[in-house]
């Protein structure tokens, strides 16, 4: 099972502000999963969405 990333990890990975990551998730500009009140991200889904093979 793949480890889901926290918004802070995605922000660091993509060199974005954490608030930008939350805003993009809310506008469905980044694929995300809601687990209770938490937002988590699949690295595989983000890579596919952004068209990345390796980051």
N, C-alpha and C positions, 0 to 999 in steps of 0.2 A: 504494500500500500504506500502510495506517495505521501510525503510530508507536505502538508499545506502550510503556506507562508502567511505570516502576520503582515498587516499593512506596513509596519515599520521595516520589515525585511524587504518587501516589494519596493518601497520607497528608496531604500539603499541600493538595491539591485538595479533599479531603473534610473537612479540618480534624480529622483523627484522628491518634492516635499510630501510629508505624510498626509497633510490635508488635501493635496492634489490627488493622491491615491484614493482617499475616501470619496472625493468628489467624482472621480472617474468611475469608481465602482457604483456609486449611486446613479450615475447617468448611463450605466451599462457600457462604458467605454473600456472597461477591463473586465474579463470574465471573473466572477467571484462566487463564493458560496456563503450563505448565512448559516451560522451555527448558533442558535439562540440569538443573542444580540451581537455576537461577534461576526466579523467579516474575515474570511480566509480566502487565499488564492492558491490555485494549482499552478505550479511552475510550467508544467506541460501545456496547460490551456493558455497561459499567457504567452509562451513562446509561439504556439500555433497562431494565436490571435494577432500577434505582432509580426508574424512571418519569419521568426528567427529559428535557425537550426541550432546554433550554440551561442551562448552569451557569456 
